[in-house]
Amino acid sequence: MTHSVPTHDVCAVGNAIVDVLSPCTPEFLSDKGLEPGSMRLVDETESATLYDAMAAGVEASGGSAGNTVAGIGSLGGRAAYIGKVADDQLGGVFAHDIRAAGVTFDTPVLTGGQGTGRCLINVTPDGQRTMCTFLGAANQLAPEDVDLAQVADSAIVYLEGYLFDPAPARAAFEAAAEAAHKAGRKVAITLSDTFVVARWRSELLAFLDGSTDIVFANEAEACALFETDDVEAATRALAEKVEVVAVTHGPKGSVLVRGDERADIAAEPVGKVVDTTGAGDQYAAGVLFGLARGLPLETCGRLGAIAAAEVISHWGPRPMTSLKDLAEAAGIRL
């Protein structure tokens, strides 16, 4: 069956969130009862209390899948985004930033409900981030917010694992996957966090079996999904379920598997790690862009490594230097 050439390389469905990034000490995390490197959901009251205690910070539009499509835009790709913000100041910031990155964003805003979601990110001197997320309006994404025609007109639909938490958002997730496959497109998912895997392990495994072509995970998430300490075994198990697997290993690089093909990708050198926020998101941007454009698996992984290295060299979860320029400087023709 012949399918039309897609308008977008990637359409992402995710939690639309504005990040607030602040420097902190390990003692601050301990005092606030926060586990270093973790991500947990908080309510509006907890979010306000922590915000008041944090050092002066920087606001930057974020959300995992939103960061990824911003990276695809930086690579010169064509991306769309589906996510819910409120009709408030932070919602305006998010919409402006993602459109400025060259991403199509037309999801109707939420009126009369909770405010735009925000993620409070405390960054220790080693660059590690500890996140407390108030989902707010992002949590109100529903199936009717999904532009099925836009999904069908994208080479890959990319789904954020965090959306497994609220039932309406998960329904939106499933509607997007169904529309993508009906149009002959690919469905990608990021496992997002070990807490997502712990809460929804059986549901995620079922979704991988029935609805997924491409999976992104870090070592901890892959191991948690299969309840093992053996990341190689977890990677093999993922590869048996889907077409393409990408497992990141932090500074040790990443591994991509497609059938019998395997690419071991070294991490790109970084002078100083400033803030690891968005590293996995930008890695996904590089890999997804490469897959959407039909590039070799190893090239996809290299693009991911280049994008991740760029974002951890500065504050904030989105590229500040053109990823297309960096890729071409590394000898990759886009």
C-alpha positions as CSV (number, residue, x, y, z in Angstrom):
1,M,0.0,0.0,0.0
2,T,1.4,3.4,-1.0
3,H,1.2,6.2,1.6
4,S,1.5,9.9,1.0
5,V,4.8,11.7,1.8
6,P,4.3,13.0,5.3
7,T,4.3,16.8,6.0
8,H,6.0,16.4,9.3
9,D,8.9,14.2,10.3
10,V,7.6,13.8,13.9
11,C,4.4,14.7,15.7
12,A,4.9,14.5,19.5
13,V,2.2,14.1,22.1
14,G,3.3,15.1,25.6
15,N,2.9,17.1,28.8
16,A,3.3,20.8,27.9
17,I,5.3,22.2,30.8
18,V,7.4,25.3,31.6
19,D,10.7,24.4,33.5
20,V,12.0,26.5,36.3
21,L,15.7,25.7,36.8
22,S,17.7,26.8,39.8
23,P,21.1,25.9,41.2
24,C,21.1,24.1,44.6
25,T,23.3,22.2,47.0
26,P,23.0,18.6,48.0
27,E,22.0,19.8,51.4
28,F,19.0,21.7,50.0
29,L,17.7,18.5,48.5
30,S,18.2,16.6,51.7
31,D,16.4,19.4,53.7
32,K,13.4,19.2,51.3
33,G,13.3,15.4,51.4
34,L,14.1,15.2,47.7
35,E,16.0,12.2,46.3
36,P,18.8,13.4,44.0
37,G,18.2,12.7,40.4
38,S,14.5,11.8,40.9
39,M,11.3,13.1,39.3
40,R,8.1,13.2,41.2
41,L,4.7,14.7,40.8
42,V,3.5,17.3,43.3
43,D,0.3,19.2,43.7
44,E,-0.2,23.0,43.3
45,T,0.4,23.7,47.0
46,E,3.7,21.6,47.2
47,S,4.8,23.3,43.9
48,A,4.3,26.8,45.3
49,T,6.1,26.0,48.6
50,L,9.1,24.5,46.9
51,Y,9.2,27.4,44.4
52,D,9.4,29.9,47.2
53,A,12.3,28.1,48.8
54,M,14.4,27.7,45.6
55,A,17.2,30.0,44.5
56,A,16.7,32.5,41.7
57,G,16.1,30.5,38.6
58,V,15.6,30.6,34.8
59,E,12.3,29.8,33.1
60,A,12.4,27.7,30.0
61,S,9.7,25.9,28.1
62,G,10.1,22.2,28.6
63,G,8.2,19.0,28.8
64,S,10.0,15.9,27.6
65,A,8.3,15.6,24.1
66,G,8.2,19.3,23.7
67,N,12.0,19.5,24.1
68,T,12.4,16.7,21.6
69,V,10.4,18.4,18.8
70,A,12.3,21.6,19.5
71,G,15.5,19.6,18.9
72,I,14.0,18.2,15.7
73,G,13.4,21.8,14.6
74,S,17.0,22.7,15.4
75,L,18.1,19.8,13.1
76,G,16.1,21.4,10.3
77,G,13.3,18.9,10.6
78,R,9.5,19.4,10.4
79,A,7.8,18.8,13.7
80,A,4.3,19.2,15.3
81,Y,3.3,19.1,18.9
82,I,0.1,18.2,20.8
83,G,-0.1,19.2,24.4
84,K,-2.3,21.2,26.8
85,V,-1.5,24.6,28.3
86,A,-3.8,27.1,30.1
87,D,-4.8,30.5,29.0
88,D,-2.2,32.1,31.3
89,Q,1.2,33.7,31.3
90,L,3.2,30.4,31.4
91,G,0.9,29.0,28.7
92,G,1.8,32.0,26.5
93,V,5.5,31.4,27.1
94,F,5.3,27.8,26.2
95,A,3.3,28.5,22.9
96,H,5.7,31.2,21.9
97,D,8.8,29.2,22.5
98,I,7.7,26.0,20.7
99,R,6.5,27.9,17.7
100,A,9.8,29.9,17.7
101,A,11.6,26.6,17.4
102,G,9.7,26.0,14.1
103,V,7.2,23.5,15.6
104,T,3.5,23.5,14.6
105,F,1.4,23.8,17.8
106,D,-2.3,24.2,17.5
107,T,-3.8,22.4,20.6
108,P,-6.7,24.4,22.1
109,V,-5.8,26.1,25.4
110,L,-7.5,25.1,28.6
111,T,-9.8,27.8,30.0
112,G,-11.3,28.0,33.5
113,G,-9.2,25.1,35.0
114,Q,-5.7,24.7,36.5
115,G,-2.8,26.7,35.4
116,T,-0.1,25.7,32.9
117,G,2.1,22.8,34.1
118,R,5.5,23.6,35.6
119,C,8.6,21.5,36.5
120,L,10.8,22.8,39.3
121,I,14.3,21.6,38.6
122,N,17.0,21.9,41.2
123,V,20.5,21.4,39.7
124,T,23.4,20.4,41.9
125,P,27.0,21.4,41.0
126,D,27.6,18.1,39.2
127,G,24.9,19.0,36.7
128,Q,22.4,16.4,38.0
129,R,18.8,17.6,38.1
130,T,16.1,16.7,40.6
131,M,12.6,17.5,39.4
132,C,9.2,18.2,41.0
133,T,6.4,18.5,38.5
134,F,3.0,20.0,38.8
135,L,1.1,18.9,35.7
136,G,-1.8,21.4,35.9
137,A,-3.3,21.9,32.5
138,A,-1.0,19.4,30.9
139,N,-2.9,16.7,32.8
140,Q,-6.1,17.7,31.0
141,L,-5.1,16.5,27.6
142,A,-7.9,14.4,26.2
143,P,-8.6,12.4,23.0
144,E,-10.5,15.3,21.4
145,D,-7.3,17.4,21.6
146,V,-5.5,15.0,19.3
147,D,-5.4,16.2,15.7
148,L,-5.7,12.9,14.0
149,A,-5.1,14.3,10.5
150,Q,-1.8,15.9,11.8
151,V,-0.8,12.6,13.3
152,A,-1.5,10.7,10.1
153,D,0.5,13.3,8.2
154,S,3.7,12.7,10.3
155,A,6.3,10.0,9.6
156,I,6.6,9.2,13.3
157,V,4.3,9.9,16.2
158,Y,6.3,10.2,19.4
159,L,4.5,9.5,22.7
160,E,5.7,10.6,26.1
161,G,5.5,7.9,28.8
162,Y,4.5,10.3,31.4
163,L,1.1,10.4,29.8
164,F,0.4,6.9,31.2
165,D,-0.6,8.5,34.5
166,P,-3.9,10.4,33.8
167,A,-6.6,8.2,32.1
168,P,-7.8,10.8,29.6
169,A,-4.3,11.5,28.5
170,R,-3.6,7.8,28.0
171,A,-6.7,7.6,25.9
172,A,-5.3,10.5,23.8
173,F,-2.1,8.6,23.5
174,E,-3.9,5.5,22.3
175,A,-5.9,7.5,19.8
176,A,-2.7,9.0,18.3
177,A,-1.1,5.6,18.0
178,E,-4.1,4.1,16.3
179,A,-4.3,7.0,13.8
180,A,-0.6,6.7,13.0
181,H,-0.7,3.0,12.3
182,K,-3.9,3.4,10.2
183,A,-2.0,5.9,8.0
184,G,1.0,3.5,7.8
185,R,3.2,5.6,10.0
186,K,5.5,4.6,12.9
187,V,4.8,4.9,16.6
188,A,7.6,5.8,19.1
189,I,7.4,5.9,22.9
190,T,9.8,7.0,25.6
191,L,9.5,5.2,28.9
192,S,10.2,8.6,30.5
193,D,11.1,7.5,34.1
194,T,11.4,4.5,36.3
195,F,8.4,5.6,38.4
196,V,6.3,5.5,35.2
197,V,7.5,2.0,34.5
198,A,6.9,0.9,38.1
199,R,3.3,2.2,38.1
200,W,2.3,1.0,34.6
201,R,4.6,-1.9,33.9
202,S,2.0,-4.4,32.6
203,E,0.2,-1.7,30.6
204,L,3.4,-0.5,29.0
205,L,4.4,-4.0,28.0
206,A,1.0,-4.5,26.4
207,F,1.3,-1.2,24.6
208,L,4.8,-2.2,23.3
209,D,3.4,-5.5,22.0
210,G,0.4,-4.0,20.3
211,S,1.1,-0.4,19.4
212,T,4.8,0.5,19.3
213,D,7.5,0.4,16.7
214,I,10.3,2.4,18.4
215,V,11.3,2.6,22.1
216,F,13.6,4.9,24.0
217,A,14.8,4.0,27.5
218,N,17.7,4.6,29.8
219,E,19.4,1.7,31.5
220,A,17.3,2.0,34.7
221,E,14.0,2.2,32.8
222,A,14.8,-0.8,30.5
223,C,15.9,-2.9,33.5
224,A,12.8,-1.9,35.5
225,L,10.5,-2.9,32.7
226,F,11.8,-6.4,32.7
227,E,12.6,-6.6,36.4
228,T,16.3,-7.4,35.9
229,D,19.7,-5.9,36.7
230,D,21.1,-7.0,33.3
231,V,20.7,-4.1,30.9
232,E,21.9,-6.3,27.9
233,A,19.1,-8.8,28.7
234,A,16.6,-5.9,28.9
235,T,17.8,-4.5,25.6
236,R,17.4,-7.8,23.9
237,A,13.9,-8.3,25.4
238,L,12.9,-4.8,24.1
239,A,14.3,-5.6,20.7
240,E,12.1,-8.7,20.5
241,K,9.0,-6.6,21.0
242,V,9.6,-3.6,18.6
243,E,11.3,-2.6,15.4
244,V,13.9,-0.2,16.9
245,V,15.3,0.1,20.4
246,A,17.5,2.9,21.7
247,V,18.9,2.5,25.2
248,T,21.0,5.3,26.7
249,H,23.9,4.8,29.1
250,G,24.7,8.3,30.2
251,P,28.3,9.2,29.7
252,K,29.0,5.7,28.4
253,G,26.9,6.4,25.2
254,S,24.0,4.5,23.8
255,V,23.0,1.3,22.0
256,L,20.5,1.1,19.1
257,V,19.1,-2.3,17.9
258,R,17.0,-3.0,14.8
259,G,16.6,-6.7,14.2
260,D,20.0,-8.2,13.8
261,E,21.6,-4.7,13.4
262,R,23.3,-3.1,16.4
263,A,25.0,0.3,16.7
264,D,27.1,1.1,19.8
265,I,27.4,4.9,20.0
266,A,30.0,6.7,22.0
267,A,29.0,9.9,23.9
268,E,30.2,13.1,22.3
269,P,32.9,14.9,24.4
270,V,31.6,17.8,26.5
271,G,34.0,20.4,28.0
272,K,31.9,20.8,31.2
273,V,28.5,19.2,32.1
274,V,26.4,22.2,33.2
275,D,22.9,20.8,33.4
276,T,21.7,17.3,32.3
277,T,18.1,18.5,31.9
278,G,16.8,17.5,28.4
279,A,19.7,15.2,27.6
280,G,17.5,12.2,26.9
281,D,15.0,14.4,25.1
282,Q,17.6,15.8,22.7
283,Y,19.1,12.3,22.1
284,A,15.6,11.2,21.1
285,A,15.4,14.2,18.8
286,G,18.5,13.2,16.9
287,V,17.5,9.6,16.6
288,L,13.9,10.3,15.5
289,F,15.0,12.8,12.9
290,G,17.4,10.3,11.5
291,L,14.8,7.5,11.4
292,A,12.2,9.8,9.8
293,R,14.7,10.7,7.1
294,G,15.8,7.1,6.6
295,L,19.4,7.6,7.7
296,P,21.6,4.6,8.8
297,L,21.1,3.4,12.3
298,E,24.6,4.5,13.4
299,T,24.0,8.0,11.9
300,C,20.8,8.2,13.9
301,G,22.7,7.4,17.1
302,R,25.4,9.9,16.3
303,L,22.8,12.6,15.8
304,G,21.3,11.7,19.2
305,A,24.7,11.9,20.8
306,I,25.5,15.3,19.2
307,A,22.2,16.8,20.3
308,A,22.6,15.4,23.9
309,A,26.1,16.8,24.2
310,E,24.9,20.3,23.1
311,V,22.1,20.5,25.6
312,I,24.1,19.4,28.7
313,S,26.7,22.1,28.0
314,H,24.3,24.9,29.1
315,W,21.3,25.6,31.3
316,G,17.9,24.6,29.9
317,P,16.4,21.6,28.1
318,R,16.5,22.9,24.5
319,P,19.3,23.6,22.0
320,M,21.0,27.0,22.0
321,T,23.3,26.2,19.0
322,S,21.9,24.9,15.7
323,L,22.0,21.1,15.9
324,K,22.0,21.1,12.0
325,D,25.2,23.1,12.0
326,L,26.8,20.8,14.7
327,A,25.8,17.7,12.8
328,E,27.2,19.0,9.5
329,A,30.4,20.1,11.3
330,A,30.7,16.5,12.4
331,G,30.5,15.3,8.8
332,I,26.8,14.3,8.7
333,R,25.0,15.6,5.7
334,L,21.4,16.4,6.4
